[in-house]
Amino acid sequence: MLIGQRVLVAGGGVAGYAVARALALRGASVELAEAGAADAAAAAGGGLQITPNGMRVLDALGLGEAARDQGLASQAVVLRDGLLGGVITRLDLGPHRAEGLEYRLFHRADLVALLAEGAREAGVKIRTGAPVEVLSDGAEARARVAGDEVSTPLLLCADGFHSSGRPVLNGPADPFFTGQVAWRAVIPADRAVPSEVQAYLGPGQHLITYPLRGGDLRNIVAVEDRRNWAAEGWNHVDAPQNLRDAFSGFCPEVRALLEQVESPRLWGLFRHEIAARWHGQGLALLGDAAHPTLPFMAQGANMALEDAWVLADCLDAMPQPEALAAYQALRLPRVRRAIAAANANARNYHLRGFARYGAHKVLKIGGWLAPGAALKRFDWLYRHDVTKAQ
């Protein structure tokens, strides 16, 4: 179905480059327009966790080995008491890795660059410095690309939660502030740091850290409950002392990490509803444009990879109207469940008082009695394989 099909992809993040390669490998003639400059990815964002469901897509796209060269293998997820530093429970990923289920830690810029090179290698024409404004759907979707009006039989919006295509299909969005803000930072690291995700949980706060780039860097994401609104987006620079003051009651290990932070980014966490319509005639949404998620299950990039594969698979198997409808029908229940899990973690990580004490005690005892049980609860997420026949 896709051989010779013209497709325009708006957005050059994980979703955009992944779907562009997936379509080009199936014979489509793909152009991707990215608003940022050609070198923008080099400084974009911080760490990403790619879980087994995402790694399967990278393998199916023919990028698995390159991804393994870039991404550090994660050995465990360790939940710690943020105030005292002690281990609450350790989720050992060894048994999963023995089964071929891989968890890898990437700098976002490295993964985006890998996917972009994969798209180019597959024949995708990439335009940078070319913002896309979607004008309408239809037999020929219309958009402005870098100010020039164009039309295309298929326009795919992978342009994030401020997508210009989403309001064309759904009207204006009405996101709301969750009452939480997040700081992101990357600091130099010692290669002796364990290849683990460390989550420090405190009353109304938590901090997650893990190594990147072979252990040379360390990713930090710190989240705090607060009433004061903060702007949405990744690149609002904050004073490092504000971050240190916010976590001054945490254990010495955390405070030592934060002393190394020089230029943290602060953003407000907003909840966007899943789009009611992911597609119209000649227009479709994927990734955050369709279903933004809070970062508490590390599934934003993984859901984007899954979307890219399923959308390309559907378009290759059936006529476009049926394909777009099938894509939303296949993806909606799964992303709804993943987003619900992230929302639950937003509460569970920040428990206070007796609820916090009781939950940590249950996790600790459960880790002793049934070490694999906590991870097994998410088999529906990590063991799922969208690259098998839908």
Secondary structure, DSSP 8 states (H G I E B T S, - for coil): --TT-EEEEE--SHHHHHHHHHHHHTT-EEEEEESS-TTGGGG---EEEE-HHHHHHHHHTT-HHHHHHHSEE--EEEEEETTT--EEEEEE-HHHHHTT---EEEEHHHHHHHHHHHHHHTT-EEEES--EEEEE-SSSEEEEETTEEEEES-EEE---TT-SSHHHHH-----EEEEEEEEEEEEE--TTS-SEEEEEEETTEEEEEEEEGGGTEEEEEEEEE-SS---SSS-EE--HHHHHHHTTTS-HHHHHHHHT-SS-EEEEEEE----S-SEETTEEE-GGGT----SSSS-HHHHHHHHHHHHHHHHHHS-HHHHHHHHHHHHHHHHHHHHHHHHHHHHHTT--HHHHHHHHHHHHHHHHH-TTHHHHTTHHHHS--TTS--
